[in-house]
Amino acid sequence: MAWTRLGDRWQSEKWEAVGVLEDLGSDTTPHLLHQDSTHARWLHPGLLLEMYRDEAEGYYLNLSASQPFAFVMWRLEEDMARPWRVTLSYNEASRMMDGGEMVDGVPMPEAWRGWLTEYVERYYRPEEKKPRARPPSFRGAHRGER
């Protein structure tokens, strides 16, 4: 997470997610990586990236974009932004934003794309297109025509 002091009379600072890394440790303590008078960067280890079969369409949509993202949902707590969830599903990230959560998209690490592609190929099945039922007003002059 990155903190930036702003010279704006409406907003004095901003927080944003700037990246994700694979976490192989068990530490969950936030680490200050850099700080000066106008910027700070924090590393928040310990988040679990969970995959769900019913989110396969959201993963597919994300991979289909020119730049796939990891979406970080975060909350401001005690004057510090803390990430709560990471998802690779475009749909799940949209639902979080619709629910009023702060969500930032950061470039997905290249190493993650391969296994996510395999996951999508295994579980994503596009919905079959069903013929639309046309309302009677579109069936022609004789309402009894089908």
N, C-alpha and C positions, 0 to 999 in steps of 0.2 A: 504494500500500500504506500502511496506517496502523498505527502502533505506539502502544500504550497501556500505561502503567505501571498495574499493579493493586495494590490494597492487600490482597491475598489471601496467606495463608501457604502455600497450595498452588501458586500460580502467580503469579510476579512481574510478568509482562508478557503481552500478547497481540498478535498480528499478524493483520490481515485485509485482504482486498482491499476497496476501497470504491468503485471506479469504473473505467471504461474510457473512453478518448478515441481519436478517430481520430488516427493518427500519420502525418504527411506528411513527416517529416524522416528523416535517415539516422543521427542520433545514437542511440547505444545506452547512453550513460552515465546511470546513475541520478542524479536531481536531488532534493536535499532541498528541499521546498517550505515546510515549517513545522516548527519544533521548539521545545518548551519542556520543563519538567521532567517532564511526565506524558504528552505526546503528540508524535508526529512523523508527518509525511506525506511520502511519497516518490513520485516519478514515475519509472516505468521504461519508457522508450521502446524501440522496436525490435522489439516482438513482432509476429509475422506471424499474421494470422487466415486460416487455410486452410479452404477449403470442399471437401467430398467428397460426391459423388453418393450414395454408399452410406450417408451419414448423413442423408439427406433426411427420413427418419421422425423422427429426433431433433430436427431443426430444426422440423418440423411440430408436434411435441409441445410444444416450447418456445413457439412462436408461439400455440398454442392456450391457453396459460395466461393467467390474468388479468394477470399481470405477467411478460413475457418477460425472461430474464436472459442476460447474458454470463457465462460460467463461467471463472474464473481459477484455474488450477492453479499452486500456488507451493510452494517448498521453503525451509526455513530453512538458510542458509549463512552461516557466520562471524557469527552473531548478527544476521543481517538476513534478512528474508523477501524472496525474489526470485521474481517470476512467471516461469514457464517456458512456459506455453501459455494461449491463450484459445480457447474454443470456444463456439459457439452451439447445439451439439447436446446436448439433454437426455441422450440415450443415452451419448454419449461422456463427458460429465461423470460420469455414474453409474459407468461402467467405471473411470474414473480413481479415484473414491472407493473402489470395490470393491478396487482395487489398492493402497489405503493412502495415496494422495496427498491432500494438503490442497487442497480446492477450495472456493472461495467464489463464490456467485452474486451478481452486482451488476446493478442495473437496466440493461437493454439501452438504449443511446441510441436515441431516437425515430427519428433519421435512418437507422439501420441496419434498422429494421423493414420499410421499403418494399422495399429490394433483397433482403432475406431472404425476404419474401413472394413476390417474383417467382421467386427461386431454387426455393422449395418448389413453387410452381405448375408450374414447368418440369420438376422432377425427381422429385417425390414421387408414387408410385403405391401406394395402399394395397393390402395383400395381399388377394386374394380369399378369402372365407370358404369353407372346404372342409367338406363334411358330415362329422360325426364318425362314426367306426366305433363302434357300440355293442357292448359286451362281450356274450357269450352270456347272461349272467345277467340282462340287461335286455331280452331279446327275447321274453319271455313264457313261459308254462308249457311250450309245445312248443318245445324247443330248435332244431328244424329251421326255425322260422318266421324270416322275414327282415324 
